[in-house]
Amino acid sequence: MKKVVEHRTSLQLGSDELNSFQTLHPTNMEKTAVDVLKGHGLGTFPDSLEYQSGFGNDFSSEAIAGALPRGQNSPLICPFGLYAEQISGTSFTSPRKLNQRSWLYRIKPSVTHEPFWPREPSHKKLVSEFDRSNTVANPTQLRWKPVDIPDSPTDFIDGLYTICGAGSSFLRHGYAIHMYTANKSMDNCAFCNADGDFLVVPQQGRLWITTECGRLQVSPGEIVVLPQGFRFVVDLPDGPSRGYVAEVFGTHFQLPDLGPIGANGLAASRDFLTPTAWFEEVPRPGFTIVQKFGGELFNARQDFSPFNVVAWHGNYVPYKYDLSKFCPYNTVLVDHGDPSINTVLTAPTDKPGVALLDFVIFPPRWLVAEHTFRPPYYHRNCMSEFMGLIHGGYEAKADGFLPGGASLHSCMTPHGPDTKTYEATIALGNEAGPHRIMDTMAFMFESCLMPRTCPWALESPFRDHDYYQCWIGLKSHFACEKMEVKTKDLLNGLDENGSKHQSHHG
């Protein structure tokens, strides 16, 4: 059996094994350690990456043929002298249909690092425990304009900041909604979120994400889920980048049940993509693991790359999804469907039908309902709704809601179409005809928990303090002629003098 040998670029293999290795893993030697340490992240991604498809599958992947043990998870000696390491996303005794875990076969185990210490300077705008000490209860409708990309060098970690949330990562129940603005790749460090799962929605700029399971390229119009505990690096091939992040504590995202829709529709399992094994074996002096734990950041140093997993198998994995593949449903006769019909992923609670957090999209689609007010209806909701816009416009807001911006309508706070949208819709009358909404991708994070808002979000120079004005112009259209009143009175059992008719039915 070959031994694992330290080398700048690859494992030391025989010629046949090396040829096989290069075929399976052609980009492993694209970038030298010196290049990587110059501040260009993990180097260049290939033009196309190979993925595995499916949602919730038990996957397996090898960067070198034969690296996965056969017949057991943790043999005395793993192939190629690798270490076996399990990462558990659920408790050992969770029901099998919910149990999530993966086995990683790596050159060095992840435990090989120095002790954690608080990161300095500390990050002041990340929250994972929402209470009166750090956040504010505010039922007002809130909206933010797109935040500028910073001028100073800022990577994904430093550019991440919390907008609102509820619950606690310590208590394993709750969620947080963040946004990020960044202009540089992460340099000689990796991020690990011990608090929960990230659902990342890039709005500007592609993300090259390297994880322990492999690499993902995520473009605006796609999403990526980075499960709790996985270490990852975010590179920015396009430079300035901006986007949204939903984080859930104590649960994981799953596909919504389809109910009477049937077996097909919405987000198809086969359109979710999981990376294939990829590793690097280069010296990384002073490499830093940045761990988010209880909303605080901690650093630990090690001298090797955490992306040294040669093979893996399991169902606890990062994955991405292209929102353009979503199969939307809509009403075909009358009325406006509830937004839940466009749910891509849901993080459930123990109460059936009640989500800790739903991820809902409003994609291009046809509107054909007759005699119907087609934009979203005016609404007060027991759930709380955070909205973002990836590109284009949003059908309920004629002005002010811009790509990269956001809005928050909390529990039982009224919201709905602005004045211009309402008046324009009414002016079309009942003969509007079929209409296709194009060039748009809005989304919503919806939760049963009432959010508390961070003070820096409320005090942000990008907050739209005039948001409420978009509804102030709504005027009364109530018109009731005398004859219409008489007709309605008669229908209600009153005669023309206002007296009650005698009932013939006892």
Disulfide bonds with the S-S distance in Angstrom:
none
